[in-house]
Amino acid sequence: RYRLIAGVDAAVGRIVAELERLGLTRNTVIVFGSDNGYYYGEHGLTTKFYLHEESIHVPLIVVDPALPAERRGRTIEQLTANIDIAPTLLERAGLTPPKSMQGRSLMPLLRGETSGWRDAVFCENLAKERRPMCDAIRTAEWKYIAYFEKEPVQEELYHLAKDPQESRNLADDPAHVGTKTDLRTHLQT
């Protein structure tokens, strides 16, 4: 992993150096992302196909020279998804994303405009190799995961605000039946 990460870092460095050499950095937006995360023993797992935080997070770095200096170097906490990248690039290029396109441009978030942003993201794993298929809905505070191949559906519910490591599954806790029902309904719509 270290060799792979060091290699990517060196390659990105060469690309940025060439953009600087050509005088293009003032007109070039750099978007760097990767595959989703990986378990290193968390939840007793290795691989990346379940829907806990370690697996669903995807790094995304946007370098935009048009942003004011005070907007650079910030971490955005709003819920975003990979389907937001294409609309972002289209808007940044001065084009209007088609209405049929999924996702939302991240440009408002990059400008600091957070009102009206989505309150949940959908996640799924439909790869069947040696693991159950599942989907999830994640809000800023909660996550509901459904392993839907078995009857009854196996469920997980985590209060991320109080349990960011997802160590206590609240799916069978009577005190949280309302939250579980609401999230299950939201996931199905």
N, C-alpha and C positions, 0 to 999 in steps of 0.2 A: 504494500500500500504506500509506504513512504516513497519508494522508487517511482510509482505511478504518479503520485501527487507532485513530487519534485519535477518529473518530466513535464506534466501539464503546466506547472508554474514557469518552467524554463521556456516552454513553447509560447505561452501567453506573453512572457517578457520579450521574446523575439518579435512577436507580432506588434506589440506596442512600440518597441524601439523602431521598427520599420515605419510605422505610422508617423512617429515623431520625425524620422529622417526625411520622410516625404512631405512633411508639413501638413498632415491631414488630421491631426488630433483635435483641432478646433471644429472640424466638420464631421467627426465620426463618433457614433454612439456604439459603445461596446456593451454587449449583453453576454454574460457568462453564466451558464447553468450547468447542471449535471443530472445524473440519474438520481433516483430517490435514495434515501439513507439505507443503513445496514445495521443489523443487530450484532453486537459484540458480547453476547451472553445476557443482555437484558431480557427479562421475561423467560430466561432459560433457552433463548433462541440464537441461532445464527442464520443468516440469509436476510431477506428483506421483503418478504411477500405478505406479511401480516400488516395490520393497519394501526399499530402503535406509533407514537410520536417518532421514535428512532427510525422507523421505516418510511413514514410519509413525508418527512421534511425533505425539501429539495433546495439546495443552495441557488440563489439567484443574485447576481451582482449586475447592476446597471450603472455604467459610467456615461453621463450625458453632459458634454461641455456647455450645453445651453442652459443647464440648471443654474440658478443663482448659487453662489458659494455657500450660503447658509443652508441650502438644501442638500449639499453633497455630504457623503460620509455618514449618512443616517441609516438606521435600521427601521424598516417599516413593519409594524406589528399587525396590520390588517390581514385578513385571510385572503390569500391569493392562490391561484392554481395555474398549472401549465397552459391551460386554454386561454389565459390572459396575455400570453406573450405575443401571439400574432396580432391581436387588435392593438397592442401597445406599439409594435413596430410600424404598423400601418398608420396609426395616428401620428407617430413621431416623424414619419416620412411625408406628412401632410395629406394623407389619404383618409377617407372615411371608411371604416370597416363595414362590410355589408351587414345588414340587419340579421341575416341568417347565421352569421358567425357566432359561435359560442364564445364565452369569455367577455371580459371587459378590459379596456385599456387601463394600464397602470399609471398613465401620465397624470391623472388627477392626484393619485397618492404621491407620486414623485414631486408634485408641486405643493404637497402638504394639504390637499383638499380631501378630507376623510369622511365628511358627512354623506350619508346615503350609501355607504359601501355595504357590500354583502355581509350577512351575519352568520353564514355557514358555508362550508365547502363539502363536496361529495368526494369520497375516495372509494376505490374498488380494487379488488384483486380477482381476476377471472382466470388466472393461470392455474391449471389443475394439477400440475406436477407435484406429487407428494405433499400437498397442503390443501386445506379446504378453501373453497372460494368464499369471499366475504365482501361486504361493502360497509361503509360507515358514513356518518354525518358528524362533522366536527364544527363546533362553535368556539368562540373565544373561551368559554368556561367549561364546556362539556364535550364528551365524545361518546357516541353510541356505535357499536360494531355488531353486525349480524352475520353469523356463519349460516347461510341460508340453504345449504345442501342437505341438511339433516332435519328431520321432524322429531321433536319440536326444534325450531330455530334456536341455535345457541347464541346467547347475547352477552355483550360486555357493555358496561356503562361506567365511565370515569368522570369524576369531577376534577377537571384539569386545573382549575384555579387552586384547589386544595391538595391535589394529588398529581403533580405534573409527571411523576414517574409511572403513573398508571399501575400502582401496586395494589389497589383495593377495588375490585370489581363490585359495583353497586347494583348490578342488574337484578339481583334477587332481593334487594333491600326494600322492604315495604315503604320506607320513608321516601323513596325516590321513584315510586311507580308512576307518578304523574310526569316527571321529567323523562323517564324512559318512554312512556307512551307518546309524549309530544315529539321526542326526537325520532322515534320509529315512524310516526306519521309523516314527519318532515322528510325523512329519508325516502319514503315511498312516493312522495309527490314531486 
